[in-house]
Amino acid sequence: MHPIVNEIQKLPPQAQQEVINFVAALVKKQRHNPNHRLKQTWAGAMQAYRDTYTSLSLQKETVDDWANRVSD
């Protein structure tokens, strides 16, 4: 048995439950779901502005806006 198990068993029941919850959260966080697909619900949202803006002009506008905020 791993030494950590002995240490957990020394804890009061409420603290043991916290350890169990923490470990469960870590497992859930690390679990990889291969069936999960990236949702791109935003795709096409800028279609109405296709003739007004280019990706380069939007990038320049964003950088300029950022530069103005940083310099203030």
Secondary structure by P-SEA (a helix, b strand, c coil): ccaaaaaaaaccaaaaaaaaaaaaaaaaaaccccccccccccccccccccccccaaaaaaaaaaaaaaaaac
